[in-house]
Amino acid sequence: MNRRDTFFRQAEDIPGTTLFTSGKARQGYWINQFSMSLMKPENRKKWRADEKKYLEDWPMTAEQKDAVLARDYNRLLELGGNIYYLAKIFSTDGLSFVHAASAMTGMSVEDYKAMMMAGGRPVEGNRSIREGN
């Protein structure tokens, strides 16, 4: 196994880790382009007026569009979304990064903030999927 493959294999073994690879970038190109379109006020206005209609203009898969409409950010990451582009969606919804991250972890905003203020996710139980720790 070459060095690159070893790196990816090790990184994918960290619980909760989604690598944004060149393959993910290709897969999620239209998710990310759609997200960036929300930088423009006129596009945010169209999006807020009719989300489904606005998505018709973007050649995403049905699964990608469903994940956008559901604001399922974890699924969007799996489908090639990049969190920095996805931030445009939750920002358009008036949410902070903390709100989005807490939703992605299944924690309340207060619990997520407390965890981060205490140093972040504990290492115990979050080291290796294969080893279960």
N, C-alpha and C positions, 0 to 999 in steps of 0.2 A: 504494500500500500504506500502510495507516495505521500509526501508531506501535506499537500493540500487536502487530500482525502482524509488523512488522519485528523487534521484540524477540524474539518466539517463534521466528522464522526464524533469527535469529542464535544464540540459545541452543541450538536444536536442532542447530546445525552444530558444536557443541563435542563432540569424541569422548567417549563415555561419559556423556553428560548426558541424564538423563530428567527432564523437567519435570513437576511435579505440578500440573496445571491443574484447573479446575473439572470438566472432562470426565473426567479421570483420577479425581477424587474420586468422581464418580457411578459410574464403571465399577468402581472398587474398593471401594465402600461396604461390601459384606459381607466382603471380605478384612479390611478394617480393623476392622470390628465384631467379627469372629471373633478377630482378634489382641488386641483390647482385652479380650475375655472372659477371656483368660489372666491378667489382673490378679488375678482371684479364685482363692484357693487351691483351692477345691472344683472349679473349672473346669480348673485345671492337672492336678488328680488324675484327672479324667475323661479329659482329653486324653491323658495319659500311659498310661492304662489301655487305650485303644483309639482311636487317632487317626482312623481311617476312620469309626468309629461316631460320634465326636464331630462330625465334619464334616457328617454327614447332617443335622444340625439347622440348617445354615447354607445359605441359598439362593445359593451361589456357582455359577459355571459349572463344568463338569467340568474344564476347562483350569485354572481357578483352584485347584480342589481338588488337582489333580495337582501343580501348582507348589508348593503348601503342603507336601504330603507329601514332595516331592523336595527341599524346602528350597532351591528355585531362586529366590533373592531377586531376581536380575536380571529373571527372567521375571515375578515378582510385581510388580515396579515397573512393567513394561510393561503389566501387566493392571490397574493402578490402585492397587496397594499403596503405602502411604506408609512410608518407612523407619523413622519414629519409632513407627509402629504395629507394623511387622514386627519391631521390636526385642523385642517381647513374646514372639515365637516363639523367637528364638534365645536369649533370656534364660531361657525355660522349658527349653530344651535345655542350659542351663548354660554357654552360650557368651557371650563378651564381644563388644562392638561390633567390636573389632579382629579377632577370629576371623571374624565375619560379613563384614566389609569385605575381608579378605584372600581369603576364598572368592569374593567377588563380583569381585575383580580377577584371580583365577586365580593369585595369589601365595601363597607360604607365609607363615605368620604372621610368621616371622623376617624375611623379605624385605620384607613390607609394613611392619612396624615400622621397619626400617632406612630404607626410602624416606621414610616420614613424618618420621622424626627428621632426615633430610637435607633437609627442606623440602617434601616432597610430590612429586607426579608432575611430571616434567620438562615444561617448556613445549614443547620441541621435539617435534614429532610429535603434539601434542595441542591444536593451535589450531583447525584447521578440517577437517572431513570433506571438504567440496567442494574445498578447495585441497590436501588431502593433506599438511598439516603441523601 
